[in-house]
Structure formats: C-alpha cells, structure tokens
Amino acid sequence: MPPTVAEILREHAEHEAERTSPLMQGLLLGAAEDWDAGGISSVVLEPYADDPPGSALPLRFAAALHRLVLTGQAPELAAHYPTVGGTDAPDLAWAPARRVLEQETARVRELTGLPCQTNEVGRTVPLLVGLAEVVRRTGGPVRLLEIGASAGLGLLFDRFRFGEAWGPRDSPCRLPAPGFVTDIPDLRITERAGCDLAPLDPADAEARLRLSSSIWGDQVDRFRRLRGALEVAASLHVPVERAGAAEWLARQLAVHPEGQAAVTVVWHSIVRAYVDADEWQQVEELTARPDVWRLSYEPDPGANPRGVPLRLHRPGTDPAGDVLAYGTGHGPPLSAP
Ligand SMILES: C[S@@+](CC[C@H](N)C(=O)[O-])C[C@H]1O[C@@H](n2cnc3c(N)ncnc32)[C@H](O)[C@@H]1O
C-alpha cells in the first residue's frame, strides 16, 4: 500500500525536520493530523495524494505557505516566521496556517502544485574545500562546469565570504568557514558555466520568490545566504543552460577553450538522485577523462551517519574518489574524514 498523505507528512516531520526546523515539524504534524480527521488539509492536498514519493510534497506544501508569508498575504501566520522577522513560537504555527488554508484554499492548492526548486549556496562550503584541493594539486586556474546548477548561485562561490577564511570581505553572502581546512589557495576561475533541466534565472522576480519560498521559514541563516547570493547574482550573470547533464557535458568537454591553460573541474551537489541511472552512467564516463577533475557532493545510498561526503575524483577512472570532508544536506558544518 502506498503511504497516505498524512504518513508522508509525518515521515518528513520526524526524519527531516525534527532537529532542524520546529516550524516545519509543527506545520507538517498539524497538517497530518488534520488530514486524518478529514479537515481542510485534505481539501488542499487531495489532488496530490497519488504523487510519486520523490515529488517532495511536504516541501512543496511548506513552500506554498512560506510564499504567502513572504508576499504579505498571511500576516497572522507570518508572526511565526523568523525569515520575515516573526517572533511568535515557530512550533505553534499550525493554528494560523490552518486558517490560511481555510481562507486561501484554492491558492495554497495551486501553489503546492509547483515543483520544489532550491539552490542551496551552503553547499559551496564543501565544494570550496574540494576546489582548493584541486588547485593545491594542479596550480589552477580553473574552468568550472556545474551540472544541475539550478539558478547558478553556486558558480558565484568566489564572490562569497567564508567566515574569516576566504573570499571578499564585503560580500553580501556570508557563509561559515569550512572549519578544519586552514589553507585555501588563491582560486582563479577562467570560465564558469552550468546546466539544469529546469534552470531558474536569478534576475527574474518569480524565480527569486520560488527559491526563497523553498527555504524553511525558521532557517534564517540559509535564508540570509540565499538573499546575499541573489544580490551577488544581480551583478554577475552566469549562464545556466536548459539541458540534461550528460548531453551538456558532452558538448562542454568537446570544446577546449583556446589560449587557456585551465584545469577543467566538473562539480555537482545533490543532483544524482534526480538523474536516471543511464544518464548518470554517461556523466561518470564523460568525466573519467585524463583532463577532467570531478567534485561530487552527493549522499551515499542508504543513511551514512557521517553525513554527505565530498568526493574528489581524480582525472581518469576514479569512481570511488577520495572523501575530503563530510557535511550536511545543506552544506555546513563540515567534519574531517
Ligand atoms: C536539489 S537541486 C540541487 C541544485 C544545486 N545543485 C544545489 O546544490 O543547490 C537538483 C537540481 O538538479 C536538476 N536536475 C535534475 N535532473 C537533471 C538532469 N538530468 N540534468 C541536469 N539537471 C538536472 C533539477 O532541476 C534541480 O535544479
């Protein structure tokens, strides 16, 4: 029997949100109970009852509510959202959320239909560790290619400030330092480009709202980082082409930019689970070339208690790679392997 909507919401509340977001936990558990009782949640979420498990229904539902908060359409609920300065207890957000569902039933239902689209710039913290290691071994400079780049914000990493360790001091995007890595060499990027099946343009107000809504309403650090990265993106445009990873990589790697002695690095974070096995096989084959380094920030199959590994795949066939660090789904904090 496939899980019910209530079971999907509870599963997410208990396994994803429990330690990291009292707001999400309260909303999802409240909605699950309400679904079981045949309340307004069942009217809002009923069209999605048969959605496939990978379609992130709890995240889409939470993003729909957060969007109404961010656009000023749910002031009573907003009081529980630290991302808009709310100071009421985040874990008590369900009662006002239920009233929003009652008043804005069709709107929340429609917004819950939007796909979940994130671009987590915190993942540049582990990726920076990997890129620094490539430069330490090769001397750089780097031609940086990202597959599954979303809005391309990760490709702006050298405009972000990482604690007191690295990056421009006046950057509006402030991230924690990688921690255990003390020496980060100068990284010079000669070219940066990305692809995504569904790219978002950071210059587009709707795209910015989609990205902002997808962050949980009590994760203020993540929200500020995103805002900072969007500010950086306003002054530096990085092309993200609408294309599948393998097809785009094949085209990119067939070209050798003239007059540049750059090291090609392909990086990706939290993309693999979305790409079908044949296409991923092609990605691995394409990047197993003698002139390509690959940095992978992807969860291992099954739960790894150490977290998400950052793997450095040296040029040539190196499918396992070296683990350089472990992090969380959103990047920091990192730990040494
Ligand atoms: C969870 S998001 C991660 C985005 C970004 N890498 C980050 O860490 O913030 C996964 C991204 O992979 C993209 N994607 C899924 N399948 C893809 C494919 N076959 N080729 C390229 N991008 C793909 C999705 O559109 C989405 O933007």
The ligand as an ORCA input file, in Angstrom:
! r2SCAN-3c Opt
* xyz 0 1
  C      18.188     19.510     -5.322
  S      18.516     20.539     -6.686
  C      20.203     20.964     -6.366
  C      20.582     22.230     -7.062
  C      22.011     22.684     -6.789
  N      22.962     21.720     -7.281
  C      22.238     22.923     -5.316
  O      23.025     22.198     -4.683
  O      21.617     23.837     -4.773
  C      18.670     19.373     -8.039
  C      18.749     20.067     -9.385
  O      19.056     19.101    -10.399
  C      18.330     19.440    -11.572
  N      18.272     18.233    -12.429
  C      17.525     17.123    -12.230
  N      17.760     16.218    -13.209
  C      18.694     16.760    -14.045
  C      19.357     16.309    -15.222
  N      19.105     15.124    -15.749
  N      20.256     17.132    -15.799
  C      20.515     18.356    -15.274
  N      19.910     18.842    -14.151
  C      19.016     18.046    -13.549
  C      16.994     19.918    -11.029
  O      16.280     20.682    -11.988
  C      17.445     20.733     -9.808
  O      17.688     22.080    -10.132
*
